[in-house]
Amino acid sequence: MFIIKNGIIHIGNGDVLKDWDILIEDGLIKRIEKNIEIENSKTINAKGREVFPGFIDPISNFGCMDSTFSIKDHDEISNPITPDAKIKYAFNPSEIMLEELYKVGITAIGAAPGNKNIIGGQMAAFKTWGSSSKKMLIKEPVALKGAVSNPVKESYGKNQIFPMTRMGIFSKLENYFYEAAKSNEDNIVKRVLNKEIPLVIHVNTSAEIQALLNIVKDYDLHLVICGGYQADRCIEEIIHAKASVIVGEQTYLTAKNYNETDLKKIADIQKEGGLVSFSLTGDYGPEGKVKYLWNAIGFYRAGVDREDVLKMMTINPAKILGLDHILGTIEVGKSADLVIYTNNPIEYYSSRAVYTFIGGEMVYQEGDL
């Protein structure tokens, strides 16, 4: 049992409570009040410190590819359409623990197949701390993942296998959904077509986004565009399709190719009721955990309100992954996934994480080796 005392609590929905307490018990948030006092509880003085819901990276390859990034167990490139491949079987707890994502406050991820297949497989949500895949698994499947960007052409084109072009990629995707809609077979794509889980597609250019939207317009599904470096060039179409956007990693190689992305314009999709988030993962895999905060600061510098940026790190990805009933905000009854910072890391890069809780367990305290 822990009591976090007198913190500046960012609920995750835009509300902020100053000098309030949080009671953590049995892995859950039990009370959010002022002046909670319980004998024999462990107390953390959070006076002047900022308390956030655990951050969620909604599209991540961490834990699903060898720590040297060489084996790449998350890409089944024997066929460009592999909807039955399940990322949960690629997830390795020891690999993700090496990344220590929890040390910047990332407490959950949407583990995903890579970007080399048109339909790459089924995503799953995992905690970033735990002793086994079973204990870290939150929910699966949370989405069906695919891609229509350059890595698909590179994977199959070098072997002279269809599809080798954007024309081939979109033709195959269009036919896949056409045949799936006609079929009476109960499978994962039917769950997408019934809006039980979202379709997450990695896409970069505005031309790719518009082609994708044209294909899915005839189906009532929840589309999530990830990567989305030119999503700002087709905002109206995205809003009309009621699609969500997960902006890919912004600070490494992708930044050189897509450095004219208007982050403020993409973030404004939230004003129309859309869901916007961002990820550490770019075209060819994930970047280091600290860059997660650089991406958050990037949106803030672009003029996005800090609490709106926080939504992109917490409640929005929770909603995209279908986890908002247990994660994404600091509310009574939700899992006690929390991070405490010296000041707001969305505003100040000098801010330091001092405590991280996952499922009510303190998994990190500043100074721990």
Summary of the structure (lengths in Angstrom):
residues: 369
radius of gyration: 20.2
end to end distance: 23.5
largest distance: 69.5
contacts: 1330
relative contact order: 0.16
helix: 30%
strand: 28%
